[in-house]
Amino acid sequence: MYKAIENYTLMAGYSYNENPIKESEVLFNILAPAVIQNHITAGVTRKISEDSDLTLAFMYALNNSVKGANPLEAPGQQSIEISMRQWQIEVGYSFCLIK
């Protein structure tokens, strides 16, 4: 986080993770192809008052894929590839009720 201008805070981040799905498990993850390894994030928060903030954030998960054999077919007959890429925009408002 970086306090850029009075009442504004800038945020940026990067995340890396090993691929959570092995090539041998591709068939079982067709409905939930969570193969993301890299995320890039950025955001800005503006202090509206002493007790409230407004935040705008953005996340991009870079495209990744995994390819593996279909265990229900004869070896070498069919392969399956799953991939995923994500975008996310977040708008948030926070406030404090207790002093």
Helices and strands as residue ranges (DSSP letters): E 8-16, G 23-25, G 27-29, E 38-49, E 52-69, E 79-95
